[in-house]
Amino acid sequence: MENKVDRYSAYQYAGEDWLGEVPAHWEIRKLKHIFFEKKMKSNPQLNAGSISFGEVVVKNDEKIPESTKASYQEVLEGEFLINPLNLNYDLISLRIALSRINVVVSSGYIVLKNHEDIDKQYYKYLLHRYDVAYMKLLGSGVRQTISFNHIANSLLLFPPKEEQTAIAQFLDRKTAQIDKAIAQKEKLIELLKERRQILIHKAVTRGLNPNLKLKPSGVEWIGEIPEHWEVKKLNHMVKLLVDGTHFSPKSDFEGEYKYVTAKNIKENGFDFGDLTFVSKKDHDSIYKRCPVKKGDILYIKDGATAGVAMVNDLDEEFSLLSSVALIRLIDFVDKEYFKYFLNSNLIKSFVLTQISGGAITRLTLELIKMFKIVVPPIEEQYLIVEYMHELDKKIFTLINSENTVVEKLKEYKATLINSAVTGKIKVV
């Protein structure tokens, strides 16, 4: 990261706060004087596409009826594509892209072509900043959808062409370096997670004493276990196994009770950053089916995070969606040991032998009952949990440190793009 930056000799206010002070010799133009909206042109021979986080990508044509695809419009390499739909539903995704491919997209999208001779890579960076800082504030209605008319009079910068190119080349080089550093950090994070899984697997199948005599577990995907350990079906280890409600109660912002879904459950505790509440009436109905108590295991059954287990540490009552199962253990199993076993790759190995498709997307209560659990004596369970707690402190400290660096790199990248495209730093 460069501490010393050059600046231009004179600046002017651009007329919009998201642009701020810009070099005095740069022109400030309305978007409609640089770009125009391309007239809709069908081209069903092309693959269907869409925007995904600032890139134009190919979609699966097989899921699109021919009649629907016939209504799609063409977007070609070198044209800009804007997703103007439902801005208020998604404030994270990047909605403007410079297309690198030829595809057809929904007629609801806006396709832009340039009036002027421009460096398109520079405008890719500038419109990225426009998207994040300004465009998402536009639009109206419940679904907050915009048209070309909403953006036509937006102010954009028009530096001399050679400066556009110099800025684009500078950002291409610098963002590539930052992206490489981020990828290295993310790879290290994945390696730390893999190392943790290896150590969990070893602890819950072999114990902490390498000199213990082993025996076949009788389960191929578990392998050998200490001679005095047992393997039991989950169904023989629980007092209660149920899931939450199979209907979605109306969200009530003034409701008294938390409505917990899979998105709120993490291996190390709750994430209530995005939490729904329900009324006492709805809660009472749900809670009768699934009376969650402190110390119960909450286990995600559905979706991308299926297979994640945590121990409930709340004293209060709350409602639970059917995507989460409640597991209440009998006394000879430590809840923390059980949680570690469920979060190991051992259970995933078992599940993959029971379902087709190669991916865990939905676990049923009947399948969960069949889980095979390695059960050491309770004293050894306590020792394994103590070992794993200490291990987690070390590994998660490292992971959190690397994640902090990743976030700082991403912030620096965003700041660098903004500073370069608006002339806060001089790169020419």
WOTA-V247803 format. One record per backbone hydrogen bond with DSSP energy under -1.0 kcal/mol. CO is the residue of the C=O (numbers start at 1). NH is the residue of the N-H. If there is no record, write none. Layout:
co=CO nh=NH
co=CO nh=NH
This chain:
co=6 nh=426
co=10 nh=24
co=12 nh=22
co=16 nh=19
co=16 nh=20
co=20 nh=14
co=22 nh=12
co=23 nh=26
co=27 nh=158
co=29 nh=156
co=30 nh=33
co=31 nh=34
co=31 nh=35
co=34 nh=115
co=36 nh=113
co=41 nh=74
co=43 nh=46
co=47 nh=104
co=48 nh=59
co=50 nh=57
co=55 nh=52
co=57 nh=50
co=60 nh=63
co=61 nh=64
co=65 nh=69
co=66 nh=70
co=68 nh=71
co=69 nh=72
co=73 nh=105
co=75 nh=103
co=76 nh=79
co=79 nh=99
co=80 nh=112
co=81 nh=97
co=82 nh=110
co=84 nh=146
co=86 nh=89
co=94 nh=54
co=95 nh=83
co=97 nh=81
co=99 nh=78
co=103 nh=75
co=104 nh=49
co=105 nh=73
co=106 nh=109
co=110 nh=82
co=111 nh=38
co=112 nh=80
co=113 nh=36
co=119 nh=123
co=120 nh=124
co=121 nh=125
co=122 nh=126
co=123 nh=127
co=124 nh=128
co=125 nh=129
co=126 nh=130
co=127 nh=131
co=128 nh=132
co=129 nh=133
co=130 nh=134
co=130 nh=135
co=131 nh=136
co=134 nh=137
co=135 nh=138
co=140 nh=145
co=144 nh=87
co=148 nh=152
co=151 nh=154
co=152 nh=32
co=154 nh=31
co=156 nh=29
co=158 nh=27
co=160 nh=164
co=161 nh=165
co=162 nh=166
co=163 nh=167
co=164 nh=168
co=165 nh=169
co=166 nh=170
co=167 nh=171
co=168 nh=172
co=169 nh=173
co=170 nh=174
co=171 nh=175
co=172 nh=176
co=173 nh=177
co=174 nh=178
co=175 nh=179
co=176 nh=180
co=177 nh=181
co=178 nh=182
co=179 nh=183
co=180 nh=184
co=181 nh=185
co=182 nh=186
co=183 nh=187
co=184 nh=188
co=185 nh=189
co=186 nh=190
co=187 nh=191
co=188 nh=192
co=189 nh=193
co=190 nh=194
co=191 nh=195
co=192 nh=196
co=193 nh=197
co=194 nh=198
co=195 nh=199
co=196 nh=200
co=197 nh=201
co=198 nh=202
co=199 nh=203
co=200 nh=204
co=202 nh=206
co=209 nh=212
co=213 nh=227
co=215 nh=225
co=219 nh=222
co=219 nh=223
co=223 nh=217
co=225 nh=215
co=226 nh=229
co=230 nh=375
co=232 nh=373
co=233 nh=236
co=234 nh=237
co=237 nh=330
co=240 nh=328
co=242 nh=326
co=245 nh=322
co=252 nh=255
co=257 nh=278
co=258 nh=319
co=260 nh=321
co=261 nh=264
co=262 nh=265
co=264 nh=271
co=266 nh=269
co=269 nh=266
co=276 nh=259
co=277 nh=252
co=278 nh=257
co=279 nh=283
co=280 nh=284
co=281 nh=285
co=282 nh=286
co=283 nh=287
co=284 nh=288
co=286 nh=290
co=290 nh=292
co=293 nh=296
co=296 nh=312
co=297 nh=327
co=298 nh=310
co=299 nh=325
co=300 nh=307
co=301 nh=363
co=303 nh=306
co=305 nh=308
co=308 nh=300
co=310 nh=298
co=312 nh=295
co=319 nh=260
co=320 nh=245
co=321 nh=324
co=323 nh=301
co=323 nh=302
co=324 nh=244
co=325 nh=299
co=326 nh=242
co=327 nh=297
co=328 nh=239
co=328 nh=240
co=330 nh=333
co=334 nh=338
co=335 nh=339
co=336 nh=340
co=337 nh=341
co=338 nh=342
co=339 nh=343
co=341 nh=344
co=345 nh=349
co=346 nh=350
co=347 nh=351
co=348 nh=352
co=350 nh=353
co=351 nh=354
co=351 nh=355
co=361 nh=303
co=364 nh=368
co=365 nh=369
co=368 nh=371
co=369 nh=235
co=371 nh=234
co=373 nh=232
co=375 nh=230
co=377 nh=381
co=378 nh=382
co=379 nh=383
co=380 nh=384
co=381 nh=385
co=382 nh=386
co=383 nh=387
co=384 nh=388
co=385 nh=389
co=386 nh=390
co=387 nh=391
co=388 nh=392
co=389 nh=393
co=390 nh=394
co=391 nh=395
co=392 nh=396
co=393 nh=397
co=394 nh=398
co=395 nh=399
co=396 nh=400
co=397 nh=401
co=398 nh=402
co=399 nh=403
co=400 nh=404
co=401 nh=405
co=402 nh=406
co=403 nh=407
co=404 nh=408
co=405 nh=409
co=406 nh=410
co=407 nh=411
co=408 nh=412
co=409 nh=413
co=410 nh=414
co=411 nh=415
co=412 nh=416
co=413 nh=417
co=414 nh=418
co=415 nh=419
co=416 nh=420
co=417 nh=421
co=418 nh=422
co=419 nh=424
co=419 nh=425
co=420 nh=423
